[in-house]
Amino acid sequence: MQLSHHVTQSLAGRTAILNLLPFSFHEIRNKIKEMSLDKIIFTGLFPRIYDENLPPEEALSFYFGTYVERDVRELINLKDVIRFQAFVKLCAGRVGQLLNLSSLGNEAGISHQTARDWLSLLEVSFITFRLPPYHRNLNKRVVKSPKLYFYDVGLAAHLLEIRNPSHVRNHPLKGGLFENMVINEFLKNRLNQAKDNNLCFFRDSNGNKVDLIIPEGDGLSIIEIKSGKTIGSDFFKGLNSFRKNSKEKILQSTLVYGGKEKQKRNHTQVIGFRDCPETSQ
């Protein structure tokens, strides 16, 4: 980010830009295969933590502190550091949820425009990203607000005051953190292949939803994400509803869950989170 920020000469047509996110599961498969789900969420996937065997709480605290003190101050004239830090923590409290900038700004004690500007700053500095809704060829009742996620689930957990893996187990946002972690893996899979980020989600006003949709060619891959370790029939509700009502060709239907066993249920491939992404993407 710093290098591109200081480049003044146009490199159009002479360069390629690759966004390198934290480690993917594939890159450190041997290190995470014995880690519990709670520990992976707590630790996150920043390379330095694994390369230098750093305590996650300490490493993430230093990372966030350095980010605010150096990167943010370099990009904008930040006058209220404490309020900005509170804003980022409020963003972590909305992980996996529909984004409402007015509500976020009100809770942070800032204007709607400042909330928009600060969120844009978090996005350009690769802290957070917005997942847009899918609405092509569907009715007008679809939700049009994006969902909010962090590029590293460990940082989100740290900002939520999660200080050891046991805090994850019964945390009210465990489902959102798990969803964030899995979506990150699909995003890394695309970016590591120099593909555009075309990920999106679906939700309508009746509560029907699909956590992740990947448009590709003449169809879609649809993915539902559940943190539970035991597969329930209700896990497939959103996928089945979308497949029934969508006019699009469904290339692949996948359920990613908190367990390990692979299954095939009707039209859906079931995989454990360590095996994702297992799609044609």
N, C-alpha and C positions, 0 to 999 in steps of 0.2 A: 504494500500500500504506500509506504513512504517513497519508494523508488518511482512509482508511476505518478505520484503526487508532484514530484519535482521535475519530471520530464517536460520540457517546453517545446521540443521539436516534434512535429507530426511524424509518426511512424506508420501511417496508413499504407497498407499493402506490403509492408516490409517486416511485419512482426506478427506473432500469435500470442494471445494472452491465455494462460492456463490458471485457473483458480484452484489452488491446492488447499483443501480443507484438512482438518485433523485426520488422523489415521482412520482408515476403514477397517471393518472387521476382517476383511480378507488380508490386509497388510500385516495384521498382528494376530492372526488366527491362533497361533500356538500360545500366545500370552493370555488370551481371553477365554480359551476353551474351558479352563478350569475355574474361571471367575464366576461368581453368582451374578444374576441379573442386577441385584441391588448394588453390588460392588462396581459393576460396569457403569451404571448410571451415576453413582457417587464419584467415580474416578474420571469419567469422561475419556476423551481420546486424543488429547493434545500430545504430540510426539515426545516432548521433553520429559513428561511425567514417566513415560515408559523407558525412554533412552537412558535417563539418569536415575531411575527408580526413586522419584521424588514423592513425598507425602502429598496426595492430591489437595488437601485443604490448604497447605502452605503454598504450593505451586499456584493454585488458582487464585488465592488471595493476592499474591505478588503480581500475577498476570493482570488482574482487574485493577489493582492500584496503579501499576505502571501504565496501563491503557488510559486511565483517566488523567493521570498527571502528565503524561507525555503526548500520546496520540491525540486525545481530545483537545487539549490546549493548543496543539499545533494546528488543528483543523478549524477550530472556532475560538472566539474570545469568550471562554466559559468563565462566568463570574460567580456562579453559585454551584460549587462543586458538590456540596452536600445534597442539594436538591436534585442534581443530575444523577448522583449515585442512587438516591431513593427512587428516581424515575426508572432506572435500569432494573432495580429490584422489583418494582411494580410490573415491569414487562415480564420478568421471570414468573411472577405470580399469575400471568395470563398465558403461559405456554400451552399451545394446543387449542386455544380458545379463539373465538371470533374477535377481531380487533375493533374496538370502539374508541377512537381517538379522543372524543369528547369526555367519556368516562375516565379514560386514562389521565388526561390532562387535569380534570377536576380533582382526582385523587392525589395527583402529584403537586397540586397547587400551582399549576402553570396554565397558560392559555392553550387553546386548541392548536394555534399556529406553532407555538413553541414545542408542543408535544409532537407535532408533525415533523418539525425540523430536527428535533433530537432523535426521533425514530429513524429518520433518513440518515443521520450521522451514524447510528448504530448499524445500519445496513451497509453503508459504504465502507465501514471499517470492519465488516465481517464479524459482527457480534450477533445480530439478529437478521431474520429474513421473513418476508411475508409469502404465504402460500395462497395464490389466487383461487377463486372458485371457478369451477367448470360450469359452463352454461350453454354450450353449443347444442343446438337442436333439442333443447329442453324447454319446458313451459316457463312462464313468467314468475312462478312462485319460488324460484331458486334463490338462495341466500347470495347476496352480492358482496358481502364483506369478506376480506381475506382473513386467514388465521396466522397467528404469530408464533414463530419458533426461533430457537437459538442454534447457531452453527455447531456448538458443542454442548451436549447435554450435561456434562460435568460442571460447566460454568453456570448453567441455569440452576442446577442443584445447589451449587455453592451459594448463589445469590438468594436461594430460598432458605438459607441457614441450615442446610443439611450438612452435618459435620462428621458422619460416619455412615457406613452402609445400612446399619440397623434403622436409621432415621428414614430411609427410603421405603422400607417394608410397608408401613401403615400410613405413609404420607398421603394426604388428600389429592395431591397432584401427581401421584405415581403414574397413573394412566396417561396423563399428558406428557410427562417426561419420557415414558416408554415410547409413546407415539412420536415424539420429537426425535428420539434416538433412531428409530426405524426409518423415518422419513429422511433423516440425514444420510443413511446408508444408500438409499436409492438416489439421492442427490449426488453423493460422492461418485457413485457408479457412472452417472452420466458425465459429470465434470471431468473425471479421470480419463474419459474417452474423448475429451474435447467436444462433447455435445452440449447443446444449449439446455438451460434449465427450463423444461416445459411442464414441470410437475404442477398439479392442481388437486382440488378436492371437490366433493359434491355434497350439498345439503339443501333441502328444500324446507318450506314453511311447515310441512307436516312432520318434520323430524327425521325423514329418510336421509341417510347419509352414506357416503363412501369416503374413507379417510384419505385415500390417495388415488389419483388417476394419472396415467401416463399416456398421452396421445402419441401414436406412432403410425405413420402411413395412413392406411384406410381404416384404422380401428383404435381401440383403447385397451390398455391393461388396467384392471381395477384391483385395488388392494385394500383390505380391511386390517386394522391393527388392534390387537387385544393383548393386554399385559397378563391376563390370567394364564395359569399353567394347565388348566383343565379345559378342554374344548367343549363348549356348550352349543346347542342348536341355535341360540339367539345370536351367536357370533356371525352367522351367515345372513342375517336378516337384511342388512343394507346391501350386500352384494346381490342377493336374490332379487330384491326390489329394483335395483338399478338395471340389472340384466333384463328384467321383465319389461320395464317401462322405457328404456333407452332405445333410440332409433339407430344407435351406433353399433358397429360390429365389435364384439368383445373378443379381443385376441387372447387374453388370459385373465383368469380370476384367481386371486391369491389371498389367503388368510395368513398373516404373520402373528404368532402368539408367543407367550412367555415360556413355553415348554421346548421340548427337543424333538419330539416324534414327527415324522413326515407322514402325511396321509393324503388321500384323495377323497373328497366328499362331493358327490354329485358333479357339479361343473367347476369345483374349486380345489386348487392345490393348497394344502396346509403345510406350512414350514415353521420351524423354530426361528427365533430372531437371529441366532448366530449364522443361519444359512441364507439370510437375505442380503442382497436381492437375488432371487432365483427366478428371473424373468428373462424375456428376450431382449430386455433393455441393456 
